Amino acid sequence: MAALTPLDAAPATVRRTPSKPVLLVGLTAGLGVILVALLMLFIMPSLKSGAHNLPIGLAGPSSAVTQVEEGLDAGAPGAYTTRAFASEAALRDAVLDRDVVGGILVDEGGVHALVVGAGSTAISATISGTAQSLAEKAGTSAEIEDVVPLPESDPTGVGIGGLAFPLVFGGIVPAVAFRKVFSRSLGWAVGGILAFAAVGGIVVAAVLMFLFGSITTAFWPVAAAMALGVAGLALPLAGLQEVFGGKGFTIGAMIMMFVGNPLAGIATGAAWLPAGLGAIGQILPPGAAGTLVRSAAYFGGAGGLAAGLTLAAWVAAGALLLAVGARRTHLLSPSR
């Protein structure tokens, strides 16, 4: 059989590069979509935040509690989910244990609201306003008691409320920096990340206490909570880098920055965010770390168990990824 000549061969597929106008329009449209997504992620949580099914405790005579429930349904529909307690002491314990975000006690003296400024100034202000409204309609007085107030030097909670970006920064940067410096030694890179997490936790606690006055006690619990938060961010990112390379790290960092950061709810409390978004934020390290730091700073650890377990799971996931990456590198390296 005669050999095929070049003319007989099948024509090669020619890849056509889009024209410059098409590239310009496509890139502009793509960046516009990204911009809209960022606006939705960073603005929508705040825009849609508010009192949505906030768990609140009620105490008092059964008839009075029923009237309060009816008043809440009429005056603030959908704002609260109520839970009745047998006594003021039981209600107060539930508030301090963070089982509920606040409470309303009704007795002969009128309406007595228990709010928690250290938990969320937005939520405490909302409960205060609701209690005053209920008292006005009942023709009685309202007493507002902040059972866990913020320190006088930081009455609005700006110190802890502003931790979201430092947390994300503290997780991304060491994962990059230490792996770059110790490019040939994963062990030293991981050691550097853990050392930075510990030092970073101490530094943040020191700034919050001695510069901002945002905390007055619980220095070491706050430092430990912050360190766990940084480790819960940095180790998974480093693990993604080892297993999936730069793309894995980039995707992980973008999720933490553009999803975890705006949905953390550190400034207002996760309960203030829309229910679905708040839950997502608490699954990611920034939100869990913010909750754990606040719990350690003002509540003696109450309400921080789920957040601590979440961060521990992220640390474990990071360690697993790092082990997988190290194993693969060992198998691919030439034998000596």
N, C-alpha and C positions, 0 to 999 in steps of 0.2 A: 504494500500500500504506500502511496506517495505521501511524503511528509507534508503536514499542513504548512502552508506559507503564511506569512504575517497577515495577508489579506483574508485568508480563510479563518483565522483565529477570531474568537468572540471579542467584540470591542470591550475595552476596559471601562469600568464605571468611572465616570468623571464627577467628582464632588464639586458642586457649584457653591461658591461663597456668596452669601446674600450681599446685595448691594449696600453701599453706605447708608442711603436713606432708610432702607429696611432695618439695618442694624440700629440706626439712631432711634427709629420709632419703637422697635422692640425693646431696646435697653431702657428707654424713657418709660415705657409702659410697665416694664418689670419693676423698675425702681419706684414707680408710683404705687404699685401694689404693695411693695415692701413698706413704703411710707404709711399707707393706710393701715397695714397690719400693726405697725409700731404704735400708731395713734390709738388703735383699738386696745392694744395691750396695756399702754401706759395711762390712757385717759379713761377708758370705759370702766375699769374697776372703781375709780374714784367717783365717776359720774353716777354709777349705779349702786354705790355703797349707801348704806343706811340701816335703819332698823328693820330687819327681815327675820322674823321668827327667833328673836333673841330669847334665850331661856331665862325666865325671871321667876323668882320665888314669891309666894304670897303667904301671909300668916294673919290670923285673927279669927274672930267668930265666923262660922261657916256662912251665915247670911251676909256678912260684910265682905267676905272673900268672893262670894258669888256676885255681889254688886260690883266689886272691882273688876272681875273678869268680864262682866257685861260692859262696864265702862271702857275697858281696854279694847274690846271688840268693836265698840261703837266709835270711840275716839281715835283709835290707832289700829285699824283692821290690818291683820297680817304682820304687825310689828313685833308681837311677843308670842311666845308659847309659855304657858303658865304651869307652875308646879306648886301645889299646896303643901305647907308644912304645919306640923302640929303646934309649934310654939315659936316664939321669937328667937330662942336660943338655937333651935334646929335650923331656922332660916339663916341666922347669922353664921352658923358653922358652915352651911352650904355655900354661902357667899365667900367666906374665907378660904374654903377648899376649892373654890372656882367651879363648883358643880353648876352654879347659875351665875349670870353676869351682874346680878343685883337683886334687890328684893323690896317689896312693899308690905309694910305692917299696918294693919288697920285696928285701932282700939278706941277707947273712950276719948283719948286726947286728939284724935284726928288721924291723919295719914303720915306715916313715918317711913321714909324711903332710905334704904341702905344701898349706897352706891360705892363704886370702887374706882377712884380716880387713877390709881396706879395700873389698873387693868386696861382702861381705855377712857380717855377724857371724853371722847365722842359718845360712847355708850352711857357713861355716867351722867353727862349733860342731858341726854335724851330721857333717861329714867327720871331725872330730877324734874324736867319739864312735864312729863306725864303725871308724876305724883302731884305736882302743883295744880295741874288741870283737873285731876280727880278731886282734889280737896276743894277747889273753887265750885265745882258742880255740886258737891255735897254740902256746901256752906260751912266748911270747917277749915282748919289750918293744916299746912304741910310742913313737916320737919325733915330736912335733908341731912343725913349723916354719911360722911365719907369714911368708911371703915378702914381703907388702906389708901391714904392720900399720898400724892407724890411729894418729894422733898420741896421745901420752900424755895430752894435755889434753882429748881427746875420744875415749876408748877404746871407746865404744859406737857412735860414728858418729851421734850425735843431730843434729849441725849440718846435714850434708847430708841426713840422713834426714828432716828436717822441712821440706824445701823445697817439698813438693807444694802446700800451700795458698798460700804466698807467690807461687809461680809462677802459679797460677790467678788470684789477686788482681791480680798485676802485669800480667796480660794483659787482664782484664776492665775494670778501673778506668780505665786511660788511654784505652781505646777509647771509653768513655763521656765522660770528662772533656774530652778535647781536641776531640772532635766537638761537644760542647756549647759550649765556649768559642769555637771557631772554626767556628760553624755556617754561615758564609757563605764559608768558604775551606777546601776539602778538602785543598789542598796544605799549608797551615799545620797542619791537624789531623794529617796523616800525618807531617809533620816533627816535631811534638810527640811522637807515639807513638815514633818512632825515637830521638829524643833521650832520652825516658824509658827506653827499653830499654837504651840505652848506659849511662846514669847508674845505672839499677837494677842492671845487671850489676856495675858497679864497687862499688856500695854493698853488695851481697850478698857479693861476694868480700872486701871489707874487714871486714865483720862476721864472716864465717867465719874469717878469718885473725887479726884483731886483738882480737876480743872473745871468740869461742868457742874459738879454737885448733884448729878442725876441719881446717884446711889449714895447711901450713907453707911450701909452695912453690906454684908455678904460679898466682900471683895473676891475671895477665892472661889466661891460658887459661881459668880459671874464670870470670872476668868476661865474657869473650867468649861462652862457652858459655851463661851465664845470660842475657846480652843476646839471643842468638839464640833462646833459649827464650821470653822475653817477647815478642819480635817475632813468633815463630811462633804465639803465642796472640792477640796484640792485632790484628795486621793482618788475619787472616781474619775476626775478629769485626767489625772496622770495615768490612770489605768486605761482609759479610752485612747490616750496617746500611744501607749505601748501596744495595744491590741489592734487598733484600727488606723494608727498613724495620725497625721495632721487633720484629716477630715473628721475623724472621730472626736478629737479634742475640740475642733471648731464647732461642731454640732452641739456637743455637750456644753461648751462655754456659752453659746448663743441661747440655749434653753435656760441656763441659769441666769443670764443677764436680761433676756427679753421676756421671759415667762416667770422665772422664780423671783426676780426683783420686784416687778410691779404687783405680783400677787402675794407677796410675803405678808402684807397686812401688819407690819411691825408697828407703824405709827398709830393705827386706830384699833388694832386687834382683829384677828381673823374673823370673828363673828360679825364685824361691821361690813365685811365684803359680801357680795352676792354669794349665796350658799355654795354653788358649784365652783366658782372661782376661788373662794376661800379654802375649800377642801383641797383643790389642786395646789394652792400655795403652801399648805401645811405638809403636803407630801414631799415637796422639794426642800433642799437644805436651807435656803435663806429664810423661808417662813418658819420651818421647824426650829431653826437656831434663834430667831427672834422670840418665839414663844418660850423657848427654854431659858433664854437670858432674862426675860421679864419675870418668869416664874421664880428663877433663882434670886433675882434682885429684890423682889417685893413680897413674895408669898412663901418663902421657905421651901421652894420646890413644888408646892401644890400646883396641880394642873400641868406639870411639865413632863409627866411620865411618857405620854405618847410621843411628844416631840423628841425626848431623849432616845427612845427606842428607834424612832425614824432616822435620826442622825447616826446612831450606831449601825443601823442597816446600811446606810450609805457608806460608812467607813468600811464595813465588811465587804460590800460590793466592790469598792475601790481596791481593797486588798486582794480580792479574788481576781479582778482584772489584771492587776499588777503581776500576780503569780502566773496567770495564763500567758501574759506577754513575756515574762522572764523565761518561762518554759519554752515558748516558741523560739525565742532568740537563741536559747541554748541548743535547741535541736537544729536550727539553721546554721549555727556557727560551725566553721570547719573544725574537724577533730585535731587535737594537738598530739 
